[in-house]
Amino acid sequence: MLRGLYTSATGLNAEIMEQDVVANDIANVNTVGFKKDSTVLESFPLRLLERIQDRMDRGTGLTPPDMPAWLDPSRVAPPIGLMGQGVRVAETATDFTAGSLKQTNQPLDMALEGPGLFVVQRGDGSMAYTRAGDFTVNSQKELCTLDGNVVMGVENQPITIDGLHVVVDTGGAVKVDGRLAGTLRLVEYDPKTFMKAGDNLYTKQEPLVAEFRPEVQPKDVRVLQGYIEQSNVQVVSEMVRMISLMRAYEEGTKAVTMQDQSLAMLFTNVGTPA
């Protein structure tokens, strides 16, 4: 019975983590370039249950009465069957499905078409990646994100916007007042090597970004100026998902309550004279 309580508790913990993920997705429904997450559950190893008090003799199939069955290792315990031990959250997977494009006609707004990411440099000098292309210009006239991360060019240098008329072609070349200011550095997204790092950014897991390779500019990624990519979160779907998780959590709490009441009856009534 205690085993059942632990199994139910693992389900409740998994449901709480799933609800947190869904809540974060809903909170970022209006975040430019945001990609929703989903949890991947896995079960704990199954356990084979046996009737240890009802072991049978290997030769005759009978249980000799000379000693307790559970003390005799030469006897076979008849199996009852497999029993699950609960679930856990194995990982949080990011759905990189492209969001819808919104036209803004702003020269510093850019969206990516295809499995690509912008390369930015954070305040600590480390490189990160993002799909959010609602850029601006900092005090040094460098192209940057709204959080201040500097957008990098293919020469691994910031792109300076020193002028009024900005034109960006589909290959990422940035021209300011007719002069080439640089080309956006892009990388191809790979779900096996990229992970979320917060603030709508991604980082590479392995290998670490240790060297600059200008030749890896992806061919199937296009830059669209005057557009931003919206979040791929569908509010209605996420609300339905949240309701389903809440109902599953309620059922889990009922299972815990039922087993707790059964234990209370067991401790109270067993051994009590009729």
Secondary structure, DSSP 4 states (H G I P E B T S, - for coil): -HHHHHHHHHHHHHHHHHHHHHHHHHHTTTSTT---EEEEEEEPPPEEEE-TTS-B-TTTS---SSS-GGG-TTSBPPEEEEE---EEEEEEEE--PPPPEEE---TTBEEEESSEEEEEE-TTS-EEEES--B-EE-TTSBEE-TTSPEEBBTTSSBPB--SS-EEE-TT-EEEETTEEEEEB-EEE--TTTEEEEETTEEEE-SS---S--GGG--SS-EEEETEEEPP---HHHHHHHHHHHHHHHHHHHHHHHHHHHHHHHHHHHTT---
